[in-house]
């Protein structure tokens, strides 16, 4: 299982880039509610957002967990 840290730099995070290109499915977990709100493949990302299933999630408010 991999946990993509919410505070890591996407520019230098080698593992995060590898996961995107390997099409690893992730679960999007809300930190406040402590529950899974979505799951799917990463469509796109930048330093502030991760897009899963066409929905943008703020990296500071969600965890992105992969098996």
Predicted model as a PDB file, atoms N, CA, C, CB and O in Angstrom, pLDDT in the B-factor column:
MODEL        1                                                                  
ATOM      1  N   UNK A   1       0.845  -1.177   0.000  1.00 48.00           N  
ATOM      2  CA  UNK A   1       0.000   0.000   0.000  1.00 48.00           C  
ATOM      3  C   UNK A   1       0.887   1.237   0.000  1.00 48.00           C  
ATOM      4  CB  UNK A   1      -0.960   0.000   1.218  1.00 48.00           C  
ATOM      5  O   UNK A   1       1.915   1.278   0.676  1.00 48.00           O  
ATOM      6  N   UNK A   2       0.480   2.239  -0.764  1.00 50.00           N  
ATOM      7  CA  UNK A   2       1.211   3.490  -0.835  1.00 50.00           C  
ATOM      8  C   UNK A   2       0.319   4.618  -0.357  1.00 50.00           C  
ATOM      9  CB  UNK A   2       1.714   3.756  -2.264  1.00 50.00           C  
ATOM     10  O   UNK A   2      -0.860   4.667  -0.707  1.00 50.00           O  
ATOM     11  N   UNK A   3       0.863   5.520   0.431  1.00 56.00           N  
ATOM     12  CA  UNK A   3       0.131   6.725   0.825  1.00 56.00           C  
ATOM     13  C   UNK A   3       0.893   7.898   0.240  1.00 56.00           C  
ATOM     14  CB  UNK A   3      -0.016   6.850   2.400  1.00 56.00           C  
ATOM     15  O   UNK A   3       2.072   8.092   0.535  1.00 56.00           O  
ATOM     16  N   UNK A   4       0.217   8.679  -0.588  1.00 56.00           N  
ATOM     17  CA  UNK A   4       0.846   9.822  -1.211  1.00 56.00           C  
ATOM     18  C   UNK A   4       0.726  10.996  -0.245  1.00 56.00           C  
ATOM     19  CB  UNK A   4       0.198  10.146  -2.597  1.00 56.00           C  
ATOM     20  O   UNK A   4      -0.385  11.458   0.015  1.00 56.00           O  
ATOM     21  N   UNK A   5       1.829  11.487   0.287  1.00 57.00           N  
ATOM     22  CA  UNK A   5       1.765  12.537   1.300  1.00 57.00           C  
ATOM     23  C   UNK A   5       1.149  13.817   0.769  1.00 57.00           C  
ATOM     24  CB  UNK A   5       3.142  12.825   1.835  1.00 57.00           C  
ATOM     25  O   UNK A   5       1.451  14.234  -0.349  1.00 57.00           O  
ATOM     26  N   UNK A   6       0.294  14.442   1.554  1.00 58.00           N  
ATOM     27  CA  UNK A   6      -0.379  15.656   1.109  1.00 58.00           C  
ATOM     28  C   UNK A   6       0.566  16.843   1.039  1.00 58.00           C  
ATOM     29  CB  UNK A   6      -1.531  15.977   2.028  1.00 58.00           C  
ATOM     30  O   UNK A   6       0.292  17.788   0.300  1.00 58.00           O  
ATOM     31  N   UNK A   7       1.662  16.831   1.775  1.00 57.00           N  
ATOM     32  CA  UNK A   7       2.567  17.963   1.777  1.00 57.00           C  
ATOM     33  C   UNK A   7       3.789  17.794   0.898  1.00 57.00           C  
ATOM     34  CB  UNK A   7       3.001  18.232   3.149  1.00 57.00           C  
ATOM     35  O   UNK A   7       4.660  18.664   0.895  1.00 57.00           O  
ATOM     36  N   UNK A   8       3.884  16.703   0.151  1.00 55.00           N  
ATOM     37  CA  UNK A   8       5.084  16.478  -0.655  1.00 55.00           C  
ATOM     38  C   UNK A   8       5.049  17.337  -1.917  1.00 55.00           C  
ATOM     39  CB  UNK A   8       5.216  14.987  -1.026  1.00 55.00           C  
ATOM     40  O   UNK A   8       3.984  17.772  -2.354  1.00 55.00           O  
ATOM     41  N   UNK A   9       6.196  17.568  -2.482  1.00 55.00           N  
ATOM     42  CA  UNK A   9       6.305  18.358  -3.694  1.00 55.00           C  
ATOM     43  C   UNK A   9       6.111  17.454  -4.908  1.00 55.00           C  
ATOM     44  CB  UNK A   9       7.670  19.082  -3.758  1.00 55.00           C  
ATOM     45  O   UNK A   9       6.827  16.466  -5.074  1.00 55.00           O  
ATOM     46  N   UNK A  10       5.157  17.791  -5.742  1.00 52.00           N  
ATOM     47  CA  UNK A  10       4.898  16.974  -6.932  1.00 52.00           C  
ATOM     48  C   UNK A  10       6.035  17.084  -7.938  1.00 52.00           C  
ATOM     49  CB  UNK A  10       3.580  17.390  -7.590  1.00 52.00           C  
ATOM     50  O   UNK A  10       6.246  16.170  -8.735  1.00 52.00           O  
ATOM     51  N   UNK A  11       6.757  18.174  -7.911  1.00 53.00           N  
ATOM     52  CA  UNK A  11       7.851  18.362  -8.840  1.00 53.00           C  
ATOM     53  C   UNK A  11       8.965  17.366  -8.589  1.00 53.00           C  
ATOM     54  CB  UNK A  11       8.382  19.773  -8.746  1.00 53.00           C  
ATOM     55  O   UNK A  11       9.600  16.893  -9.532  1.00 53.00           O  
ATOM     56  N   UNK A  12       9.212  17.039  -7.319  1.00 56.00           N  
ATOM     57  CA  UNK A  12      10.335  16.178  -6.963  1.00 56.00           C  
ATOM     58  C   UNK A  12       9.909  14.827  -6.421  1.00 56.00           C  
ATOM     59  CB  UNK A  12      11.195  16.862  -5.957  1.00 56.00           C  
ATOM     60  O   UNK A  12      10.765  14.019  -6.060  1.00 56.00           O  
ATOM     61  N   UNK A  13       8.610  14.556  -6.351  1.00 60.00           N  
ATOM     62  CA  UNK A  13       8.124  13.313  -5.771  1.00 60.00           C  
ATOM     63  C   UNK A  13       8.129  12.218  -6.836  1.00 60.00           C  
ATOM     64  CB  UNK A  13       6.703  13.500  -5.179  1.00 60.00           C  
ATOM     65  O   UNK A  13       7.155  12.051  -7.570  1.00 60.00           O  
ATOM     66  N   UNK A  14       9.231  11.476  -6.914  1.00 58.00           N  
ATOM     67  CA  UNK A  14       9.426  10.453  -7.947  1.00 58.00           C  
ATOM     68  C   UNK A  14       8.342   9.387  -7.878  1.00 58.00           C  
ATOM     69  CB  UNK A  14      10.804   9.804  -7.804  1.00 58.00           C  
ATOM     70  O   UNK A  14       7.815   8.993  -8.918  1.00 58.00           O  
ATOM     71  N   UNK A  15       7.991   8.904  -6.681  1.00 59.00           N  
ATOM     72  CA  UNK A  15       6.977   7.862  -6.537  1.00 59.00           C  
ATOM     73  C   UNK A  15       5.621   8.327  -7.055  1.00 59.00           C  
ATOM     74  CB  UNK A  15       6.860   7.437  -5.077  1.00 59.00           C  
ATOM     75  O   UNK A  15       4.901   7.551  -7.683  1.00 59.00           O  
ATOM     76  N   UNK A  16       5.267   9.580  -6.798  1.00 58.00           N  
ATOM     77  CA  UNK A  16       3.964  10.087  -7.249  1.00 58.00           C  
ATOM     78  C   UNK A  16       3.895  10.076  -8.769  1.00 58.00           C  
ATOM     79  CB  UNK A  16       3.714  11.516  -6.712  1.00 58.00           C  
ATOM     80  O   UNK A  16       2.882   9.668  -9.336  1.00 58.00           O  
ATOM     81  N   UNK A  17       4.948  10.514  -9.434  1.00 57.00           N  
ATOM     82  CA  UNK A  17       4.964  10.506 -10.896  1.00 57.00           C  
ATOM     83  C   UNK A  17       4.880   9.083 -11.437  1.00 57.00           C  
ATOM     84  CB  UNK A  17       6.228  11.194 -11.420  1.00 57.00           C  
ATOM     85  O   UNK A  17       4.183   8.843 -12.423  1.00 57.00           O  
ATOM     86  N   UNK A  18       5.568   8.145 -10.817  1.00 58.00           N  
ATOM     87  CA  UNK A  18       5.503   6.754 -11.259  1.00 58.00           C  
ATOM     88  C   UNK A  18       4.100   6.197 -11.122  1.00 58.00           C  
ATOM     89  CB  UNK A  18       6.478   5.898 -10.466  1.00 58.00           C  
ATOM     90  O   UNK A  18       3.638   5.482 -12.012  1.00 58.00           O  
ATOM     91  N   UNK A  19       3.404   6.503 -10.030  1.00 56.00           N  
ATOM     92  CA  UNK A  19       2.049   6.002  -9.833  1.00 56.00           C  
ATOM     93  C   UNK A  19       1.105   6.532 -10.917  1.00 56.00           C  
ATOM     94  CB  UNK A  19       1.534   6.397  -8.441  1.00 56.00           C  
ATOM     95  O   UNK A  19       0.234   5.808 -11.399  1.00 56.00           O  
ATOM     96  N   UNK A  20       1.286   7.783 -11.290  1.00 53.00           N  
ATOM     97  CA  UNK A  20       0.411   8.356 -12.309  1.00 53.00           C  
ATOM     98  C   UNK A  20       0.574   7.606 -13.627  1.00 53.00           C  
ATOM     99  CB  UNK A  20       0.712   9.855 -12.504  1.00 53.00           C  
ATOM    100  O   UNK A  20      -0.418   7.275 -14.277  1.00 53.00           O  
ATOM    101  N   UNK A  21       1.792   7.340 -14.019  1.00 50.00           N  
ATOM    102  CA  UNK A  21       2.011   6.704 -15.302  1.00 50.00           C  
ATOM    103  C   UNK A  21       1.768   5.204 -15.277  1.00 50.00           C  
ATOM    104  CB  UNK A  21       3.398   6.975 -15.762  1.00 50.00           C  
ATOM    105  O   UNK A  21       1.588   4.592 -16.331  1.00 50.00           O  
ATOM    106  N   UNK A  22       1.758   4.606 -14.104  1.00 53.00           N  
ATOM    107  CA  UNK A  22       1.439   3.188 -13.988  1.00 53.00           C  
ATOM    108  C   UNK A  22      -0.063   2.952 -13.875  1.00 53.00           C  
ATOM    109  CB  UNK A  22       2.147   2.590 -12.786  1.00 53.00           C  
ATOM    110  O   UNK A  22      -0.509   1.807 -13.803  1.00 53.00           O  
ATOM    111  N   UNK A  23      -0.842   4.030 -13.860  1.00 70.00           N  
ATOM    112  CA  UNK A  23      -2.300   3.968 -13.752  1.00 70.00           C  
ATOM    113  C   UNK A  23      -2.746   3.206 -12.497  1.00 70.00           C  
ATOM    114  CB  UNK A  23      -2.889   3.305 -15.001  1.00 70.00           C  
ATOM    115  O   UNK A  23      -3.582   2.306 -12.573  1.00 70.00           O  
ATOM    116  N   UNK A  24      -2.195   3.564 -11.380  1.00 73.00           N  
ATOM    117  CA  UNK A  24      -2.569   2.953 -10.113  1.00 73.00           C  
ATOM    118  C   UNK A  24      -3.873   3.579  -9.643  1.00 73.00           C  
ATOM    119  CB  UNK A  24      -1.447   3.129  -9.048  1.00 73.00           C  
ATOM    120  O   UNK A  24      -4.025   4.800  -9.634  1.00 73.00           O  
ATOM    121  N   UNK A  25      -4.804   2.730  -9.255  1.00 85.00           N  
ATOM    122  CA  UNK A  25      -6.081   3.205  -8.745  1.00 85.00           C  
ATOM    123  C   UNK A  25      -5.894   3.719  -7.319  1.00 85.00           C  
ATOM    124  CB  UNK A  25      -7.150   2.080  -8.792  1.00 85.00           C  
ATOM    125  O   UNK A  25      -5.209   3.082  -6.518  1.00 85.00           O  
ATOM    126  N   UNK A  26      -6.496   4.867  -6.995  1.00 92.00           N  
ATOM    127  CA  UNK A  26      -6.377   5.449  -5.662  1.00 92.00           C  
ATOM    128  C   UNK A  26      -7.755   5.640  -5.042  1.00 92.00           C  
ATOM    129  CB  UNK A  26      -5.627   6.791  -5.720  1.00 92.00           C  
ATOM    130  O   UNK A  26      -8.757   5.792  -5.740  1.00 92.00           O  
ATOM    131  N   UNK A  27      -7.776   5.627  -3.727  1.00 95.00           N  
ATOM    132  CA  UNK A  27      -8.962   6.017  -2.975  1.00 95.00           C  
ATOM    133  C   UNK A  27      -8.733   7.418  -2.456  1.00 95.00           C  
ATOM    134  CB  UNK A  27      -9.263   5.022  -1.809  1.00 95.00           C  
ATOM    135  O   UNK A  27      -7.652   7.730  -1.955  1.00 95.00           O  
ATOM    136  N   UNK A  28      -9.747   8.269  -2.572  1.00 95.00           N  
ATOM    137  CA  UNK A  28      -9.665   9.639  -2.085  1.00 95.00           C  
ATOM    138  C   UNK A  28     -10.378   9.665  -0.735  1.00 95.00           C  
ATOM    139  CB  UNK A  28     -10.304  10.669  -3.108  1.00 95.00           C  
ATOM    140  O   UNK A  28     -11.580   9.414  -0.649  1.00 95.00           O  
ATOM    141  N   UNK A  29      -9.615   9.975   0.322  1.00 96.00           N  
ATOM    142  CA  UNK A  29     -10.157   9.954   1.677  1.00 96.00           C  
ATOM    143  C   UNK A  29     -10.179  11.374   2.231  1.00 96.00           C  
ATOM    144  CB  UNK A  29      -9.324   9.017   2.595  1.00 96.00           C  
ATOM    145  O   UNK A  29      -9.156  12.058   2.251  1.00 96.00           O  
ATOM    146  N   UNK A  30     -11.351  11.810   2.679  1.00 96.00           N  
ATOM    147  CA  UNK A  30     -11.496  13.126   3.298  1.00 96.00           C  
ATOM    148  C   UNK A  30     -10.882  13.089   4.692  1.00 96.00           C  
ATOM    149  CB  UNK A  30     -12.993  13.555   3.364  1.00 96.00           C  
ATOM    150  O   UNK A  30     -11.230  12.231   5.503  1.00 96.00           O  
ATOM    151  N   UNK A  31      -9.975  14.012   4.970  1.00 95.00           N  
ATOM    152  CA  UNK A  31      -9.301  14.047   6.267  1.00 95.00           C  
ATOM    153  C   UNK A  31     -10.275  14.434   7.376  1.00 95.00           C  
ATOM    154  CB  UNK A  31      -8.120  15.030   6.232  1.00 95.00           C  
ATOM    155  O   UNK A  31     -10.222  13.871   8.470  1.00 95.00           O  
ATOM    156  N   UNK A  32     -11.166  15.394   7.104  1.00 96.00           N  
ATOM    157  CA  UNK A  32     -12.101  15.871   8.127  1.00 96.00           C  
ATOM    158  C   UNK A  32     -13.150  14.822   8.483  1.00 96.00           C  
ATOM    159  CB  UNK A  32     -12.788  17.140   7.654  1.00 96.00           C  
ATOM    160  O   UNK A  32     -13.404  14.568   9.661  1.00 96.00           O  
ATOM    161  N   UNK A  33     -13.758  14.215   7.467  1.00 95.00           N  
ATOM    162  CA  UNK A  33     -14.830  13.243   7.695  1.00 95.00           C  
ATOM    163  C   UNK A  33     -14.317  11.826   7.923  1.00 95.00           C  
ATOM    164  CB  UNK A  33     -15.776  13.245   6.525  1.00 95.00           C  
ATOM    165  O   UNK A  33     -15.061  10.954   8.372  1.00 95.00           O  
ATOM    166  N   UNK A  34     -13.046  11.601   7.611  1.00 94.00           N  
ATOM    167  CA  UNK A  34     -12.409  10.288   7.777  1.00 94.00           C  
ATOM    168  C   UNK A  34     -13.156   9.178   7.036  1.00 94.00           C  
ATOM    169  CB  UNK A  34     -12.318   9.938   9.255  1.00 94.00           C  
ATOM    170  O   UNK A  34     -13.395   8.098   7.575  1.00 94.00           O  
ATOM    171  N   UNK A  35     -13.517   9.474   5.785  1.00 96.00           N  
ATOM    172  CA  UNK A  35     -14.176   8.458   4.970  1.00 96.00           C  
ATOM    173  C   UNK A  35     -13.802   8.636   3.503  1.00 96.00           C  
ATOM    174  CB  UNK A  35     -15.706   8.525   5.146  1.00 96.00           C  
ATOM    175  O   UNK A  35     -13.420   9.723   3.071  1.00 96.00           O  
ATOM    176  N   UNK A  36     -13.919   7.557   2.755  1.00 96.00           N  
ATOM    177  CA  UNK A  36     -13.623   7.571   1.329  1.00 96.00           C  
ATOM    178  C   UNK A  36     -14.724   8.309   0.589  1.00 96.00           C  
ATOM    179  CB  UNK A  36     -13.468   6.137   0.782  1.00 96.00           C  
ATOM    180  O   UNK A  36     -15.902   7.987   0.740  1.00 96.00           O  
ATOM    181  N   UNK A  37     -14.343   9.302  -0.212  1.00 97.00           N  
ATOM    182  CA  UNK A  37     -15.327  10.077  -0.958  1.00 97.00           C  
ATOM    183  C   UNK A  37     -15.330   9.754  -2.449  1.00 97.00           C  
ATOM    184  CB  UNK A  37     -15.070  11.546  -0.763  1.00 97.00           C  
ATOM    185  O   UNK A  37     -16.288  10.073  -3.153  1.00 97.00           O  
ATOM    186  N   UNK A  38     -14.262   9.123  -2.929  1.00 96.00           N  
ATOM    187  CA  UNK A  38     -14.187   8.750  -4.340  1.00 96.00           C  
ATOM    188  C   UNK A  38     -13.045   7.757  -4.524  1.00 96.00           C  
ATOM    189  CB  UNK A  38     -13.985  10.006  -5.247  1.00 96.00           C  
ATOM    190  O   UNK A  38     -12.182   7.628  -3.656  1.00 96.00           O  
ATOM    191  N   UNK A  39     -13.042   7.070  -5.634  1.00 94.00           N  
ATOM    192  CA  UNK A  39     -11.912   6.199  -5.978  1.00 94.00           C  
ATOM    193  C   UNK A  39     -11.834   6.104  -7.491  1.00 94.00           C  
ATOM    194  CB  UNK A  39     -12.062   4.775  -5.334  1.00 94.00           C  
ATOM    195  O   UNK A  39     -12.844   6.200  -8.188  1.00 94.00           O  
ATOM    196  N   UNK A  40     -10.637   5.916  -7.980  1.00 93.00           N  
ATOM    197  CA  UNK A  40     -10.428   5.809  -9.415  1.00 93.00           C  
ATOM    198  C   UNK A  40      -8.991   6.093  -9.764  1.00 93.00           C  
ATOM    199  CB  UNK A  40     -11.346   6.753 -10.167  1.00 93.00           C  
ATOM    200  O   UNK A  40      -8.115   6.110  -8.900  1.00 93.00           O  
ATOM    201  N   UNK A  41      -8.760   6.315 -11.040  1.00 88.00           N  
ATOM    202  CA  UNK A  41      -7.412   6.581 -11.527  1.00 88.00           C  
ATOM    203  C   UNK A  41      -7.149   8.079 -11.553  1.00 88.00           C  
ATOM    204  CB  UNK A  41      -7.208   5.976 -12.926  1.00 88.00           C  
ATOM    205  O   UNK A  41      -8.065   8.876 -11.757  1.00 88.00           O  
ATOM    206  N   UNK A  42      -5.903   8.453 -11.346  1.00 86.00           N  
ATOM    207  CA  UNK A  42      -5.526   9.863 -11.365  1.00 86.00           C  
ATOM    208  C   UNK A  42      -5.554  10.352 -12.809  1.00 86.00           C  
ATOM    209  CB  UNK A  42      -4.116  10.081 -10.724  1.00 86.00           C  
ATOM    210  O   UNK A  42      -4.853   9.819 -13.669  1.00 86.00           O  
ATOM    211  N   UNK A  43      -6.378  11.382 -13.068  1.00 85.00           N  
ATOM    212  CA  UNK A  43      -6.460  11.967 -14.401  1.00 85.00           C  
ATOM    213  C   UNK A  43      -5.355  13.001 -14.615  1.00 85.00           C  
ATOM    214  CB  UNK A  43      -7.834  12.609 -14.615  1.00 85.00           C  
ATOM    215  O   UNK A  43      -4.732  13.051 -15.675  1.00 85.00           O  
ATOM    216  N   UNK A  44      -5.127  13.818 -13.601  1.00 83.00           N  
ATOM    217  CA  UNK A  44      -4.141  14.890 -13.696  1.00 83.00           C  
ATOM    218  C   UNK A  44      -3.816  15.372 -12.293  1.00 83.00           C  
ATOM    219  CB  UNK A  44      -4.658  16.063 -14.583  1.00 83.00           C  
ATOM    220  O   UNK A  44      -4.512  15.020 -11.341  1.00 83.00           O  
ATOM    221  N   UNK A  45      -2.770  16.171 -12.156  1.00 82.00           N  
ATOM    222  CA  UNK A  45      -2.416  16.729 -10.848  1.00 82.00           C  
ATOM    223  C   UNK A  45      -1.521  17.941 -11.026  1.00 82.00           C  
ATOM    224  CB  UNK A  45      -1.717  15.672  -9.969  1.00 82.00           C  
ATOM    225  O   UNK A  45      -0.905  18.141 -12.072  1.00 82.00           O  
ATOM    226  N   UNK A  46      -1.470  18.738  -9.978  1.00 84.00           N  
ATOM    227  CA  UNK A  46      -0.498  19.818  -9.889  1.00 84.00           C  
ATOM    228  C   UNK A  46      -0.123  19.951  -8.414  1.00 84.00           C  
ATOM    229  CB  UNK A  46      -1.070  21.175 -10.475  1.00 84.00           C  
ATOM    230  O   UNK A  46      -0.440  19.068  -7.617  1.00 84.00           O  
ATOM    231  N   UNK A  47       0.540  21.030  -8.044  1.00 87.00           N  
ATOM    232  CA  UNK A  47       1.017  21.136  -6.666  1.00 87.00           C  
ATOM    233  C   UNK A  47      -0.102  21.303  -5.647  1.00 87.00           C  
ATOM    234  CB  UNK A  47       1.963  22.287  -6.550  1.00 87.00           C  
ATOM    235  O   UNK A  47       0.117  21.058  -4.461  1.00 87.00           O  
ATOM    236  N   UNK A  48      -1.298  21.714  -6.075  1.00 92.00           N  
ATOM    237  CA  UNK A  48      -2.401  21.945  -5.136  1.00 92.00           C  
ATOM    238  C   UNK A  48      -3.554  20.960  -5.280  1.00 92.00           C  
ATOM    239  CB  UNK A  48      -2.923  23.334  -5.312  1.00 92.00           C  
ATOM    240  O   UNK A  48      -4.262  20.694  -4.309  1.00 92.00           O  
ATOM    241  N   UNK A  49      -3.754  20.413  -6.481  1.00 91.00           N  
ATOM    242  CA  UNK A  49      -4.917  19.578  -6.741  1.00 91.00           C  
ATOM    243  C   UNK A  49      -4.525  18.238  -7.345  1.00 91.00           C  
ATOM    244  CB  UNK A  49      -5.879  20.297  -7.662  1.00 91.00           C  
ATOM    245  O   UNK A  49      -3.500  18.111  -8.014  1.00 91.00           O  
ATOM    246  N   UNK A  50      -5.374  17.232  -7.089  1.00 89.00           N  
ATOM    247  CA  UNK A  50      -5.284  15.942  -7.765  1.00 89.00           C  
ATOM    248  C   UNK A  50      -6.662  15.685  -8.368  1.00 89.00           C  
ATOM    249  CB  UNK A  50      -4.840  14.773  -6.773  1.00 89.00           C  
ATOM    250  O   UNK A  50      -7.673  15.788  -7.673  1.00 89.00           O  
ATOM    251  N   UNK A  51      -6.707  15.353  -9.645  1.00 89.00           N  
ATOM    252  CA  UNK A  51      -7.975  15.108 -10.332  1.00 89.00           C  
ATOM    253  C   UNK A  51      -8.186  13.606 -10.459  1.00 89.00           C  
ATOM    254  CB  UNK A  51      -7.999  15.791 -11.733  1.00 89.00           C  
ATOM    255  O   UNK A  51      -7.368  12.900 -11.048  1.00 89.00           O  
ATOM    256  N   UNK A  52      -9.302  13.125  -9.895  1.00 91.00           N  
ATOM    257  CA  UNK A  52      -9.686  11.718  -9.954  1.00 91.00           C  
ATOM    258  C   UNK A  52     -11.114  11.665 -10.475  1.00 91.00           C  
ATOM    259  CB  UNK A  52      -9.559  11.016  -8.546  1.00 91.00           C  
ATOM    260  O   UNK A  52     -12.002  12.316  -9.925  1.00 91.00           O  
ATOM    261  N   UNK A  53     -11.338  10.897 -11.530  1.00 89.00           N  
ATOM    262  CA  UNK A  53     -12.669  10.783 -12.151  1.00 89.00           C  
ATOM    263  C   UNK A  53     -13.239  12.141 -12.546  1.00 89.00           C  
ATOM    264  CB  UNK A  53     -13.635  10.083 -11.199  1.00 89.00           C  
ATOM    265  O   UNK A  53     -14.445  12.362 -12.438  1.00 89.00           O  
ATOM    266  N   UNK A  54     -12.384  13.047 -12.999  1.00 90.00           N  
ATOM    267  CA  UNK A  54     -12.842  14.357 -13.440  1.00 90.00           C  
ATOM    268  C   UNK A  54     -13.146  15.337 -12.327  1.00 90.00           C  
ATOM    269  CB  UNK A  54     -14.038  14.197 -14.263  1.00 90.00           C  
ATOM    270  O   UNK A  54     -13.578  16.457 -12.600  1.00 90.00           O  
ATOM    271  N   UNK A  55     -12.931  14.945 -11.075  1.00 94.00           N  
ATOM    272  CA  UNK A  55     -13.180  15.834  -9.933  1.00 94.00           C  
ATOM    273  C   UNK A  55     -11.852  16.244  -9.315  1.00 94.00           C  
ATOM    274  CB  UNK A  55     -14.087  15.145  -8.871  1.00 94.00           C  
ATOM    275  O   UNK A  55     -10.976  15.409  -9.090  1.00 94.00           O  
ATOM    276  N   UNK A  56     -11.711  17.543  -9.041  1.00 95.00           N  
ATOM    277  CA  UNK A  56     -10.472  18.058  -8.453  1.00 95.00           C  
ATOM    278  C   UNK A  56     -10.561  18.021  -6.931  1.00 95.00           C  
ATOM    279  CB  UNK A  56     -10.189  19.500  -8.943  1.00 95.00           C  
ATOM    280  O   UNK A  56     -11.553  18.456  -6.345  1.00 95.00           O  
ATOM    281  N   UNK A  57      -9.508  17.495  -6.296  1.00 96.00           N  
ATOM    282  CA  UNK A  57      -9.440  17.408  -4.840  1.00 96.00           C  
ATOM    283  C   UNK A  57      -8.198  18.156  -4.359  1.00 96.00           C  
ATOM    284  CB  UNK A  57      -9.414  15.919  -4.366  1.00 96.00           C  
ATOM    285  O   UNK A  57      -7.101  17.964  -4.884  1.00 96.00           O  
ATOM    286  N   UNK A  58      -8.386  19.002  -3.361  1.00 96.00           N  
ATOM    287  CA  UNK A  58      -7.282  19.748  -2.768  1.00 96.00           C  
ATOM    288  C   UNK A  58      -6.383  18.787  -2.007  1.00 96.00           C  
ATOM    289  CB  UNK A  58      -7.804  20.870  -1.834  1.00 96.00           C  
ATOM    290  O   UNK A  58      -6.865  18.014  -1.179  1.00 96.00           O  
ATOM    291  N   UNK A  59      -5.091  18.826  -2.275  1.00 94.00           N  
ATOM    292  CA  UNK A  59      -4.151  17.881  -1.658  1.00 94.00           C  
ATOM    293  C   UNK A  59      -4.018  18.073  -0.156  1.00 94.00           C  
ATOM    294  CB  UNK A  59      -2.794  18.015  -2.297  1.00 94.00           C  
ATOM    295  O   UNK A  59      -3.593  17.151   0.542  1.00 94.00           O  
ATOM    296  N   UNK A  60      -4.372  19.254   0.363  1.00 94.00           N  
ATOM    297  CA  UNK A  60      -4.274  19.494   1.802  1.00 94.00           C  
ATOM    298  C   UNK A  60      -5.484  18.974   2.567  1.00 94.00           C  
ATOM    299  CB  UNK A  60      -4.108  20.970   2.065  1.00 94.00           C  
ATOM    300  O   UNK A  60      -5.424  18.839   3.789  1.00 94.00           O  
ATOM    301  N   UNK A  61      -6.583  18.679   1.873  1.00 96.00           N  
ATOM    302  CA  UNK A  61      -7.806  18.230   2.536  1.00 96.00           C  
ATOM    303  C   UNK A  61      -8.099  16.750   2.360  1.00 96.00           C  
ATOM    304  CB  UNK A  61      -8.960  19.014   2.028  1.00 96.00           C  
ATOM    305  O   UNK A  61      -8.998  16.216   3.011  1.00 96.00           O  
ATOM    306  N   UNK A  62      -7.354  16.078   1.488  1.00 96.00           N  
ATOM    307  CA  UNK A  62      -7.627  14.670   1.191  1.00 96.00           C  
ATOM    308  C   UNK A  62      -6.342  13.853   1.196  1.00 96.00           C  
ATOM    309  CB  UNK A  62      -8.331  14.533  -0.163  1.00 96.00           C  
ATOM    310  O   UNK A  62      -5.254  14.368   0.936  1.00 96.00           O  
ATOM    311  N   UNK A  63      -6.493  12.568   1.498  1.00 94.00           N  
ATOM    312  CA  UNK A  63      -5.403  11.598   1.348  1.00 94.00           C  
ATOM    313  C   UNK A  63      -5.678  10.786   0.096  1.00 94.00           C  
ATOM    314  CB  UNK A  63      -5.272  10.668   2.610  1.00 94.00           C  
ATOM    315  O   UNK A  63      -6.833  10.524  -0.239  1.00 94.00           O  
ATOM    316  N   UNK A  64      -4.623  10.388  -0.592  1.00 92.00           N  
ATOM    317  CA  UNK A  64      -4.753   9.585  -1.808  1.00 92.00           C  
ATOM    318  C   UNK A  64      -4.031   8.274  -1.543  1.00 92.00           C  
ATOM    319  CB  UNK A  64      -4.164  10.329  -3.078  1.00 92.00           C  
ATOM    320  O   UNK A  64      -2.803   8.230  -1.481  1.00 92.00           O  
ATOM    321  N   UNK A  65      -4.807   7.209  -1.388  1.00 91.00           N  
ATOM    322  CA  UNK A  65      -4.265   5.929  -0.946  1.00 91.00           C  
ATOM    323  C   UNK A  65      -4.392   4.901  -2.064  1.00 91.00           C  
ATOM    324  CB  UNK A  65      -4.985   5.438   0.329  1.00 91.00           C  
ATOM    325  O   UNK A  65      -5.436   4.783  -2.706  1.00 91.00           O  
ATOM    326  N   UNK A  66      -3.309   4.161  -2.282  1.00 85.00           N  
ATOM    327  CA  UNK A  66      -3.264   3.138  -3.306  1.00 85.00           C  
ATOM    328  C   UNK A  66      -2.826   1.821  -2.694  1.00 85.00           C  
ATOM    329  CB  UNK A  66      -2.324   3.547  -4.445  1.00 85.00           C  
ATOM    330  O   UNK A  66      -2.022   1.804  -1.762  1.00 85.00           O  
ATOM    331  N   UNK A  67      -3.350   0.713  -3.212  1.00 69.00           N  
ATOM    332  CA  UNK A  67      -2.920  -0.619  -2.742  1.00 69.00           C  
ATOM    333  C   UNK A  67      -1.769  -1.107  -3.563  1.00 69.00           C  
ATOM    334  CB  UNK A  67      -4.069  -1.633  -2.803  1.00 69.00           C  
ATOM    335  O   UNK A  67      -1.263  -2.204  -3.327  1.00 69.00           O  
TER     336      UNK A  67                                                      
ENDMDL                                                                          
END                                                                             
